[in-house]
């Protein structure tokens, strides 16, 4: 029997950016979130390995990947559905490009930072420990990616989830942040409306 999927009905859709080192649990959360809430999931890491037989993270490859992923995400934004994106978000400058894309298309951005113990993350990333893994990194590629990673700062205001927790716990944390942001925005809107009436 088919179960009806839940959908996030938001007045303003979100672009959820998954951030964290390889093996931290980003893909696990993103796939579960996508399946649970019928939200499109753009896995840029998988696209990289599908586009290039031997990804070398060169500037040329990264530019092609960036152009394609931005085009794909912007096309999906026409549906006004909340979208979850993983990959090519290690550097703050790359995340900012997606934030600009979101603003241009009437989306809010939420950065979800998946964290776990470094030794556990590395082991997950370079060994095929799960049946549904899309690809396995070499130790060299793992080190390249970790070396480029810049932690989200206070301005990016990330919501942190643990890669050791269950999806239910992770989703509760993320949905609470979305609810808190909606409440804060509604208070600001009501306050500005009252100010306008007083004038």
Order of alpha helices (4+ residues) and beta strands (2+ residues): beta-alpha-beta-alpha-alpha-beta-alpha-beta-alpha-alpha-beta-alpha
